[in-house]
Amino acid sequence: MVPVSPNLQIKINVAEGVPIFFADPMMLKRSLTNLIQNAIQAMPNCGKLTVRASYTTDTAEISVEDTGAGIPEEVKEKLFTPLFTAKAKRQGLGLAVVKRLIEVQGGTVSFESQQGNGAKFIIKIPLRTQKETHVHIMISAPPT
C-alpha cells in the first residue's frame, strides 16, 4: 500500500471509441498498479497523476503520467534493469516486471521524462482479434 497525499490530483482520460483489446487482465493490472504506485511515490506531498487510454490503428495505448521530480539522466538507461533501484528500501523489480509482463503480450513500455518535469510511462499493446490472440498462443505452445 502506498500512502497518498490528500493534495494529489488524479485525472483519468479515456479516448472516445477505444476498442476492446485482448490482453491478460492480471498482467495488465499488475503493470498499471506498479506504474501508478511509482507515480504516487514520485509526488509525496502534492502533484497530478494522469492515466490516459487511447489507440492508434494497430495499438491500444495506456499512459501513466506524474508531475514529480522526473527521472535523472544517469538513471534512464538502467530503469528497466532487474534489481536496479534509485529508491531506498526498494528491490528494483517493479519496472523490470512491468516491461516483462507487457512484452510477453507482444507490447512495449517506454517512458518520457525531463528532470524537474515529471515522468510519463506509455504501454502499447497490439490490437488483435480474439481469434488472432488464440492462434498466437497456439503457435507459441510447445508441441505435445
C-alpha positions in Angstrom: 0.0 0.0 0.0 1.3 3.4 -1.0 0.4 6.5 1.1 -1.4 9.0 -1.0 -1.2 12.7 -0.3 -4.6 14.5 0.1 -3.2 17.1 -2.2 -2.8 14.6 -5.1 -5.0 15.3 -8.1 -6.0 12.3 -10.1 -7.2 12.5 -13.7 -8.4 9.7 -15.9 -8.9 10.2 -19.7 -10.3 7.5 -21.9 -10.4 8.5 -25.6 -13.8 8.0 -27.3 -14.0 4.8 -29.3 -11.1 2.9 -27.7 -11.7 -0.6 -29.0 -11.8 -3.7 -26.8 -8.4 -5.3 -27.0 -7.2 -8.6 -25.8 -4.6 -8.7 -23.1 -4.0 -10.7 -19.9 -6.1 -8.8 -17.3 -3.9 -9.8 -14.4 -0.7 -8.9 -16.2 -2.1 -5.5 -17.2 -3.5 -4.8 -13.8 -0.1 -5.6 -12.2 1.7 -3.4 -14.7 -0.6 -0.5 -14.2 -0.5 -0.9 -10.4 3.3 -0.8 -10.4 3.4 2.3 -12.6 0.7 4.1 -10.6 2.4 3.3 -7.3 5.7 4.7 -8.7 4.0 7.9 -9.9 2.4 8.4 -6.4 5.7 7.8 -4.7 7.3 10.4 -7.0 4.8 13.0 -5.6 4.9 12.6 -1.8 3.3 16.0 -0.9 1.3 17.0 -3.9 1.0 16.7 -7.7 -1.1 15.4 -10.6 -1.4 11.8 -11.7 -2.9 11.4 -15.1 -3.9 8.0 -16.6 -4.9 8.0 -20.3 -6.2 5.3 -22.6 -6.1 5.9 -26.4 -5.4 4.0 -29.5 -3.9 4.1 -33.0 -4.9 1.9 -35.9 -2.9 -1.0 -34.5 -2.2 -0.4 -30.8 -4.1 0.3 -27.6 -2.1 2.8 -25.5 -2.2 3.4 -21.8 -0.1 6.1 -20.2 0.6 6.9 -16.6 2.0 10.4 -16.1 3.1 12.3 -12.9 4.3 15.8 -12.1 7.0 14.5 -9.8 10.8 15.3 -9.9 11.3 13.3 -13.1 14.0 10.7 -13.9 17.7 11.8 -13.7 19.6 11.2 -16.9 22.1 8.9 -15.3 19.2 6.5 -14.3 17.3 6.4 -17.5 19.3 3.7 -19.3 19.1 1.4 -16.2 15.5 1.9 -15.5 14.1 -1.4 -16.6 17.1 -3.4 -15.3 16.1 -6.0 -12.7 17.4 -5.2 -9.2 18.3 -1.6 -10.1 16.6 1.0 -7.9 17.1 4.7 -7.2 14.9 4.4 -4.1 15.9 3.5 -0.6 14.5 0.2 0.8 13.2 -1.0 -2.6 14.0 -4.2 -4.5 14.3 -2.7 -8.0 11.9 -5.2 -9.6 8.8 -3.1 -10.3 9.7 -1.6 -13.7 11.5 -4.8 -14.8 8.4 -6.7 -14.1 6.2 -4.2 -15.9 8.5 -4.5 -19.0 8.4 -8.3 -19.0 4.6 -8.5 -18.4 3.9 -6.1 -21.3 6.5 -7.7 -23.7 5.2 -11.2 -23.2 1.8 -9.9 -24.6 3.6 -8.5 -27.7 3.5 -5.0 -26.3 6.1 -2.3 -25.4 6.6 0.0 -22.5 8.6 3.2 -22.8 8.9 6.5 -21.0 9.4 10.2 -21.4 10.9 12.3 -18.7 12.9 15.5 -18.0 14.3 16.0 -14.6 12.1 18.5 -12.7 9.1 17.9 -15.0 7.7 14.5 -14.0 7.6 11.3 -16.0 5.2 9.6 -18.4 5.2 5.8 -19.0 3.5 4.5 -22.1 2.2 1.0 -22.5 1.4 -0.1 -26.1 -0.5 -3.4 -26.7 -1.2 -4.6 -30.2 -4.9 -4.6 -31.3 -5.9 -8.0 -32.5 -9.0 -10.1 -32.5 -9.7 -12.9 -30.1 -9.1 -15.4 -32.9 -5.7 -13.9 -33.7 -4.8 -14.0 -30.0 -5.8 -17.6 -29.8 -3.7 -18.5 -32.8 -0.7 -16.7 -31.4 -1.0 -18.7 -28.2 -1.3 -22.0 -30.1 1.8 -21.2 -32.2 3.9 -20.4 -29.2 2.9 -23.5 -27.2 5.4 -26.4 -27.1 4.5 -29.4 -29.2 2.9 -32.3 -27.4 
